[in-house]
Amino acid sequence: MSSEQEKIRERIKALLKKPGNGNCADCEVADPEWASYTLGVFVCHSCSGLHRNIAQISKVKSLVLDPWSYSELEFIDSVGNNAAKAKYEQIVPAFYYRPTSKDCMLLRDQWIRAKYERKEFMCVERQEPYSAGYREGCLWKRGRDNGQYLSRKFILTEREGVLKYFNKHDAREPKAIMKISTVNATFQPAKTGIAHGLQITYLKDNSTRNIFVYHEDGKEMVDWFNAIRGSRYHYLQVAFPGAPNSELLPKLTRNYIKEGYMEKTGPKHTEGFKKRWFTMDDRRLMYFKDPLDAYARGEVFIGSKENSYTVHPGLPANVQGTHWPFGITIVTPDRKFLFACVTAEDQKSWMAAFQIVINRPMLPQEYAVEAYFKHKP
């Protein structure tokens, strides 16, 4: 390496040590190895690929593999991650979802486009699609029985406090009305097999109902997601007056603690074990015959250790029937629930997920949910 290139490498190292530059400007992951020499920001390898989607605005190079000129480094030094954030993230709404390195590609791509391409957070008027308190449009919705996606009209209205959809675009009565108070939304590209696939859940008679939707336009889909978050935010501000954002924001939408296949047996522990798809959604453990079913076959409330909920590896010695080799027993105040996993790794992962919930003290409102489960017919 020439002495000039060595000097440039040392300059890059010095720049990375400046405040803000040690993390990706877009997803916050540590030790970025790429940079945009037209925007003046340091980014991770994954986000650098997304910057290539806006090549007319952002041109990226590897800090390690590509040659750099002094003028390019001077420009990056004059901007840097902190200054770029101050410019491009001036007015990000509190409820707007800021993706991390763990989030799906769609959320991260649209976050980068929103910042640098559409400049949504430099101008409040550009945030209207998810900030207006009302949104109407068509989404492809998966049919409950045949799995076919059909176009359905959706309306989100904060004034009524609901998200609703209509089977026909000119229909007067909605097919379903979902209260904002119980709605959740989470992107599920792997589960649905659709890059823009969104799972929306809501409570109907205190049981969970799933619907799966998508739109070909990535911006449209992420705008719907953030519109739901915005409506949830304003609902929670009214429901919990004076609560700080640190308490409200984690409640807007949530990803599931864990999902996957396990086997289960019935309450008498004499029935055969059956393979089911399980979803751990906060304190609700739900199981489905198929991952994309509209309704759960059953739901189990998982309380806290202070309330006599525990989880143990293995199954009771007297359990009958063939089952997967790695068992889990959840003990509740009323009964034991028995599950079985294919691998020891699965067992360990599910045990850790259950432990997260059991180790967390119950909130006052969760006692009402527990009481409902106990008296469920």
N, C-alpha and C positions, 0 to 999 in steps of 0.2 A: 504494500500500500504506500502511495506517495505521501510525502510530508504534508502536502496540501490536503489530501483526503483525510489524513489523520487529524489535522486541525478541524476539518469539517465534522468529523465524528465526535471530537471533544466538544465542539459547539453544540451539537445535537444533544449530547448527554447533559450539558449545562442547561439547555432549554427545557429538557424534561424535568429538571429539578425545580423549575420555577412553579410557584403556587398555581394549582389547577391543571397543570400539564401532565401530572403523573397518573391521571385517569382519563379514560376515553371521554371525549366531549359529549358523546351521545348516549352511551349506556353505563358510564361510570366505572367500567371494569378497569382494574389496575394495569399499569405498565403498557401503555399503547405503543405499538411498533410501526404505526403508519401515520401519515399526516396529509392534510389537504393543503397544498401550497397556493390555492386560490382563495380559500376561506381562512387559512391561518390557524387551523386547529389540529390537535393530535387525536387520533382515533385508533381503536383496536382493529385487528385484522378483519373481524366479522363486519363491523360497521363500515370499514373501507370498501368492502364489496357493495354495500348499499349506496355509498357515495357515488359509485360508478353509474348508478341509475340516474343520477342528476349530473352527468358529465359536463353539461353546458355551464354548470355553476361550480362544481367541485372537481378538482383534479388531484388524485392521490398518488403517493409514492411510498414505498417501504423505506423506513428509516435505516434499515440494515442492508438491504439488497440493492437499492437504487442509488445512483449518483445524485448529489445535491450541489447546487451552486450557492455562493455566498448571498446573492440577491434573494434567492428563495428563502434562505434561513433568516435574512434580515426582515423579510415580510412577516414570517411566522412569529418572529420575536416581537414585532410591532403589534401583533394581535394576541395570539395565545388563547387558551381555552376560557379563561375567566372573562376576558374582554368580549370574546365571541358570545358567551352565554349572556352577558349583560345586554348585548345587542339583540340576539336572536330569540332570547327567552325573557324579554322584558315583561310581558304580561301573560304568562301562562295561567289560565284559570286554576284555582285551587283543586278543582275536581278532575282536571284533565290528567289522564293516565300517562305517567312518564315511564316508558319501558326500561327494563334492565337487560343485562346480557342473557338472562334466563327466559325472556319472553319470546313469543313466536315472531317469525320474520316479518309478518304483516304489520304488527304493531310498531316494530323498530323502523321499518321502511317508511311508514306513514309519519312517524315522529320526525325523521330526518327530512322528509319532503315538506312537512308542515313548517319546520323551522327555516330551512334555507331556500326552498323552492317557492312555497306559497307565502312565506313570511307572516304566518297567522298570528304569531305572538308579538308582532310589532304594531298590529292594527286590530282593535277590538271588533271592527265591522266584519273582519274575515272569520270571526269565531261564531257568527250567527247560526250556522248549521247545528251546533251542539250547545249553544248558550241561550237560545231564544225561549226555552221552556215549552216549545211545541215543535214536533217533527212529524212529517207525514211522507210516506213513500212506499214503494213496493220492494219486497224481499222474497227470495225463493225459500219456501218453507217445506220441510220434509213431512210427508204424509204419515199420520200415526200408524196406519195399518199396512200400507203398501210400500212405504219407504221412498215414494216418488216425490221429487221436489216440484212444487207448483207455485206460481206467482201469487202472492197475497198482499193486500194493502195493510200497512201497519200505521197506527197513529199513537204517538207519545204525547200526552198532555199533562203538564204539571198542575194546571188549574183543576182538572178532575182527579189528579193523582193516580193515573192509570196508563198502562200500555195495552193497546188492544189491536186485534187483527180481524180482518173481514175475509170470508171465503170468496166473495165476489166484489169486484172493485166498486160496483154501484150499490152494494148491499147497505141497508139502513142499520141493521142490527149486527153487532160484532159476533164472531164465532167464539172468541174468548176475551175476557177482561182480566188483566193482571194488575194487581195493586202494586204501586211503586214501593210500598212499605215492605213487600216480600220478594221483589224481583232481584235476581242476580244474573250476571252475564259473564261468560268466560270463553275466550277463543279456544277452539278444539280442532286444529287442523289434522292432527294425527288420528284422533278418534273418528272424525267424520270423513276423512279422506279428501277434504276440500280445504285448500289453502286459506280461504276466507271464512271458514266455517265457525259460526258462533252458537254456543249453547246458552239458551235463556231458560232459567228456572223460576218458578213462582209457587206459592202455596195455594192449593185449592182444598178447602175443608181440612186445613193443616197437614195435607199430604203434598209431597213434592211432585210437580208436573214439569216435564222437560219439553222444550221445543228446539229444533235445530234449524238455523237459517243461514243464508249467505247472500252476497251480492257480488257480481263480477268485478265491480269497481272497488278497489281497496280503500280509497278515501271514503266512499259512501259507507262502507262497513264500519270503519273506525269512527266515523262521525256518529253513527247510531250508538256505538259502544259508549262514546263519551257523552252523548246526549242522555243516555240512561244514567250514567254516573252523575251528570249534572242534576238531573231530576231527583236522584237519590240524595244528593248532597243537600238540596234545598228542603227536601222532606225531613231529613235528619236534623237540620238546623232548627226546624220548627218543633220536632219531636223532643229534641234535647237542647233547649235554649241555654245559651252560655257555654256549651261544651266546646272545647278547643278543637281546632282542625286535627291535631295529633290523635284525637279520639274518633273523630268523624270519618276521616279519609280512609282508614282501613276497612270501614264498614260499607263503602260505596259498592264495590264489587270484590269478589274473592275467587281465587283459584282454589281448586279442591286440594285438601291436604294430601290425599292419595287416591288413585284409582287402579283397578286391575282385577284379574280373576282370582277367586278363591273357591273352595268348596264349602258347603254348609250342610248341617243337618237340622231337623226340626226340634221343637221344644222338649220332646220326650227322649231325644238322643237315640231313638231306635230306628228312625227312618234312614233310608240310604242317603249318603252324601251326594249333593248335586252341585255341579259347576255353575257359578253365578258371577256376574260382573258387579263389583263393589265400588261404591263411591263414598269417600269420607268427606262430607261437607260440613265443616265446623263440628257440631256435636251430633249430627245425623249420619249414621252409617246406613246407606241404602244399598239394596241389591236388586239387580235386574237380570232377566234372562238374556237380554241382548244389550250391549252398551248404548244403543240408540233408541231404546224403548222410551215411550212417553211417560209411563208410570213405573214406579218402583214396585217390585213384588212384595217388598217389606222394608221397614225402617226400624232402626234400633237407636235409642237415645244413649249416648255415652256421656255420663256425668264425670264428676271429679273424685279423686281418692278420698277427699274429706267426706264424701257422701257414699262411701263403700263401693266404688267402682275400681276394679283392678284388672290387669291383663297378665297372663302367664303363658310361657311357651309350653307346647304339648297338649295332649287331650287326656281326660280321665281314663283310667285303666279299663273300665267296663264298657267303653264305646264299641258299638258293633258296626259291621259293614266295612267295605273297602273304601279307602280314601287316600288322598295325597299324603305324602309322608311327614310333612312338617306342620304340626298342629298349633293352634292358638286357642286359648280359652279366655273369654271375657266374662268376668263375674260382675253382675249388677245386683242391687238389693233384692231383686225378684227372682232371678234365674241365671243360669250359665248359658252363654252362646258359644258354640263350637265351630271353628273354621279350620281349614287345612290348605296349605300352600304347596306348590310343586317343588320349590327349591328352598334351601336354608336362607339364601339371600332375600327371597320374597318374604319369608317369615320374619326375618330381622327388620326389613323395611316396614312391613305392616305393624309389627310390634312398636317400632319407633313412632309411627303415625298415631297409634292409639295412645301411646304414652304422652305425647304432646298434649292431647286433649284431656287426659285423666289428670295430668299434673297441673292443669290450669284451673284455679278456683272458679266455681259457677257464679254467673252474674244473677242479680235478682230476677230478671225477666226469663232466665233459663229454667228457673224452678217451675214456672208456669208451663213451659214446654215439656219438662219432665213429667209433670202431673198429667198432662194430656196423654202422653205415651202410656202411662200407668193405667189410665182408665179407657184406653182405646179399645173398642170392641174387637 
